[in-house]
């Protein structure tokens, strides 16, 4: 059998260790293999969600409870974030527009930026950090304490009770939060416009609604459903398939935020390409 020398040569730094190419190939193969296994498992998990979605019994009470927990309790954070986005964007954009004598276009420009891109993406990222991590940690803790197994023994479908209700709640609550954040963001923009000026509410909002078109609002609203679904399904998947032990709870919460945020950017990139295609 061929011996592999791991010792550094005389010309190398004594602190360095040479990793043979065979080890590098194994590491690369392991990463690629784990990636495809993860994607396949998530796909099977998603297909199971759609299968369980249409099968009775329907956990309507749990759905309403999760919608309250996910939606209502996220309103303060979303409202503060939306107001700050509108205020800061308006204040930062004013000097640039003033150089070109286009300061009157400030409300319309800020409104289009807020509604089309900034508020949906940032709200989804906050949603992934708050709700996605909470779902992952909650289901992982139930998995660690074997409460999911206990639900199966008691003839309760844990997948339908835990996963379906939370994914549906996340899917339908995020668009509501985004619309709420859009309104608060426009109010923040109105405050920012009036810091160094005097614009009436009628003039401000009339200019906004004269500029906004259907293509500005509809795609931005539709993609928030996909944002919410991706965040919810990833959080449930990470929690449901977590390893036993308290360490698994932390990893489930962390990976739910990371992969949920990544999926938000991927979905947004696809949505922008589709919207640009139809606009052209």
C-alpha positions in Angstrom: 0.0 0.0 0.0 1.4 3.4 -0.9 2.4 5.6 2.0 1.2 9.2 2.2 3.7 11.6 3.6 2.0 14.4 5.6 5.2 15.9 7.0 6.3 19.3 5.6 9.4 19.4 3.5 12.5 21.2 4.6 11.7 24.3 2.5 8.2 24.7 3.9 7.1 26.5 7.0 7.1 24.1 10.0 3.6 25.2 10.9 2.2 24.2 7.5 0.9 20.8 6.7 0.6 19.6 3.2 -2.8 18.0 2.4 -2.5 15.4 -0.3 -4.7 15.8 -3.4 -6.5 12.7 -2.5 -7.8 14.3 0.7 -8.8 17.5 -1.2 -10.8 15.3 -3.7 -12.5 13.6 -0.9 -13.5 16.9 0.8 -14.8 18.3 -2.5 -16.7 15.1 -3.2 -18.2 15.2 0.3 -19.4 18.8 0.0 -21.0 18.2 -3.4 -22.6 14.9 -2.1 -24.0 16.6 1.0 -25.4 19.5 -1.2 -27.3 17.1 -3.5 -28.5 15.0 -0.5 -29.8 18.2 1.2 -31.6 19.4 -1.9 -33.2 16.0 -2.5 -34.3 15.8 1.1 -35.8 19.3 1.0 -37.6 18.5 -2.3 -39.1 15.3 -0.8 -40.1 17.3 2.3 -41.8 19.9 0.2 -43.7 17.3 -1.9 -44.9 15.7 1.4 -46.1 19.1 2.5 -48.3 19.4 -0.7 -49.5 15.9 -0.2 -50.5 16.5 3.5 -52.0 19.9 2.6 -55.1 18.5 1.0 -55.7 15.6 3.2 -58.2 15.9 6.1 -58.3 16.5 9.0 -57.5 20.2 8.7 -55.8 21.9 11.7 -57.7 25.2 11.4 -57.3 26.3 15.0 -53.6 25.7 14.9 -53.4 27.6 11.6 -55.1 30.7 13.2 -52.9 30.5 16.3 -49.7 30.4 14.2 -51.0 33.2 12.0 -51.4 35.3 15.1 -48.0 34.4 16.5 -46.2 34.9 13.2 -48.1 37.9 11.9 -49.4 40.1 14.7 -46.3 39.7 16.9 -44.0 40.7 14.0 -45.9 44.0 13.3 -43.9 46.3 15.7 -40.5 45.2 14.3 -41.8 45.5 10.7 -43.4 48.9 11.3 -40.2 50.3 12.8 -38.1 48.9 10.0 -40.4 50.2 7.3 -40.6 53.7 8.8 -36.8 53.9 9.0 -36.3 52.7 5.5 -38.7 55.3 4.1 -37.1 58.1 6.2 -33.5 57.3 5.5 -34.0 56.6 1.8 -35.7 60.0 1.4 -33.1 61.9 3.3 -30.2 60.2 1.4 -31.8 60.6 -2.0 -32.6 64.3 -1.7 -29.1 65.7 -2.2 -28.5 63.7 -5.4 -31.8 64.8 -7.0 -31.2 68.4 -5.9 -28.0 68.5 -8.0 -30.0 67.8 -11.1 -33.0 70.0 -10.1 -35.2 67.0 -9.9 -36.1 67.3 -6.2 -39.8 67.3 -7.1 -39.4 63.6 -8.2 -38.3 62.6 -4.8 -41.7 61.1 -3.5 -42.2 59.1 -6.7 -38.7 57.7 -6.8 -38.7 56.7 -3.2 -42.2 55.1 -3.5 -41.2 53.0 -6.5 -38.0 51.9 -4.8 -39.8 51.0 -1.6 -42.7 49.1 -3.1 -40.8 47.3 -5.9 -37.7 46.1 -4.1 -36.5 47.4 -0.8 -39.3 46.8 1.6 -40.3 43.3 0.3 -36.7 42.0 0.5 -35.7 43.6 3.8 -39.0 42.6 5.4 -38.5 39.0 4.2 -35.0 39.0 5.6 -36.3 40.2 9.0 -39.0 37.6 8.7 -36.4 34.9 8.1 -34.4 36.1 11.1 -37.3 36.3 13.5 -39.9 33.7 12.3 -37.7 31.3 10.4 -35.3 30.8 13.3 -38.2 30.5 15.7 -39.9 27.8 13.6 -36.7 25.9 13.3 -35.8 26.1 17.0 -39.4 25.3 18.1 -39.8 22.1 16.0 -36.2 21.1 16.7 -36.8 21.3 20.5 -40.0 19.2 20.0 -37.8 16.7 18.1 -35.1 16.7 20.8 -37.6 16.1 23.6 -39.3 13.3 21.5 -42.7 15.1 21.5 -43.0 14.5 17.8 -42.7 10.7 18.4 -45.3 11.0 21.2 -47.7 12.7 18.8 -47.3 9.8 16.4 -48.0 7.3 19.1 -51.2 9.2 20.1 -52.5 9.0 16.5 -51.8 12.7 15.7 -50.2 13.6 12.4 -47.2 15.7 13.6 -46.3 16.7 10.1 -49.8 18.2 9.4 -50.0 19.8 12.9 -46.5 21.3 13.0 -45.3 21.8 9.5 -48.4 22.4 7.3 -49.9 25.0 9.7 -46.6 26.9 10.1 -45.8 27.0 6.4 -49.2 28.2 5.4 -49.1 30.9 8.1 -45.7 32.1 6.9 -46.8 32.1 3.3 -49.9 34.2 3.9 -48.7 36.5 6.7 -45.5 37.8 5.0 -47.5 39.5 2.1 -49.7 41.2 4.8 -46.6 42.4 6.6 -45.0 43.7 3.4 -48.1 45.7 2.5 -48.2 47.1 6.1 -44.4 47.9 5.8 -45.0 49.6 2.5 -47.6 51.9 4.0 -45.4 52.7 7.0 -42.4 53.3 4.7 -44.4 55.8 2.7 -45.3 57.6 5.9 -41.6 57.7 6.8 -40.8 59.1 3.4 -43.4 61.8 3.9 -41.7 62.8 7.2 -38.3 62.8 5.4 -39.6 65.0 2.6 -41.0 67.5 5.1 -37.8 67.7 7.1 -36.3 70.2 4.7 -39.5 71.2 2.8 -43.2 71.7 3.1 -45.2 69.2 1.1 -48.9 68.6 1.8 -50.1 65.0 2.2 -52.4 65.4 -0.8 -49.6 66.5 -3.1 -47.2 63.9 -1.8 -49.5 60.9 -2.2 -51.1 62.1 -5.4 -47.6 62.2 -7.0 -46.9 58.7 -5.8 -50.1 57.2 -7.1 -49.7 59.0 -10.5 -46.3 57.4 -10.9 -47.0 53.9 -9.6 -48.2 51.3 -12.2 -49.6 47.9 -11.9 -46.3 46.3 -13.0 -44.6 48.0 -10.0 -47.0 46.6 -7.4 -48.2 43.2 -8.6 -44.9 41.3 -9.1 -43.6 42.8 -5.8 -46.7 41.5 -4.0 -46.7 38.1 -5.6 -43.1 37.3 -4.9 -43.7 37.8 -1.1 -45.8 34.6 -1.1 -42.8 32.7 -2.4 -40.6 34.4 0.2 -42.9 33.3 3.0 -43.3 29.8 1.7 -39.5 29.3 1.3 -38.8 30.7 4.8 -41.5 28.5 6.3 -40.6 25.3 4.6 -36.9 25.7 5.3 -37.5 26.5 8.9 -39.8 23.4 9.3 -37.4 21.2 7.4 -34.4 22.1 9.5 -36.3 21.7 12.7 -38.1 18.4 11.7 -34.8 16.8 10.5 -32.6 18.1 13.3 -30.3 15.8 15.2 -31.0 14.8 18.8 -29.5 17.0 21.5 -29.5 20.6 22.4 -26.8 21.4 19.8 -29.2 20.3 17.1 -31.7 23.1 18.2 -29.1 25.8 17.8 -28.0 24.4 14.4 -31.6 24.2 13.2 -32.3 27.8 14.1 -29.0 29.1 12.6 -29.3 27.1 9.3 -33.0 28.2 9.0 -31.9 31.9 9.0 -29.0 31.3 6.6 -30.8 29.2 4.0 -34.0 31.1 4.3 -32.2 34.4 3.7 -30.3 32.9 0.8 -33.6 31.6 -0.8 -35.0 35.1 -0.5 -32.2 36.5 -2.7 -32.5 33.7 -5.2 -36.3 34.0 -5.5 -35.9 37.8 -5.8 -33.3 37.4 -8.6 -35.6 35.1 -10.5 -38.6 37.4 -10.0 -36.7 40.4 -11.3 -35.7 38.5 -14.4 -39.2 37.4 -15.1 -40.6 40.9 -14.5 -37.9 42.5 -16.8 -38.8 39.9 -19.5 -42.5 40.9 -19.5 -41.7 44.6 -19.3 -39.6 44.3 -22.5 
